[in-house]
Amino acid sequence: MKKRVWTLPEIELLKEFYGMIPAGVIAMMLNRSVNAIYTKAYKLKLTSLHNKGRKAKYIKIMNNNKN
């Protein structure tokens, strides 16, 4: 299987959402495997805490939109 090169927009999306939404959802958005998401996040030194503050803000916004 030939490896696909990561594009800049894909990397930006990964940085934007990693730690905020499940890796499986990011994988579907980028048409990549979950393993590819975890591997690239590791290489970029992203952690599940990478977007912790933004995740809390995102959840608050989403909860406010439900009302």
Secondary structure, 3 states (H helix, E strand, C coil): CCCCCCCHHHHHHHHHHECCECHHHHHHHHCCCHHHHHHHHHHCCCCCCCCHHHHHHHHHHHHHHHC
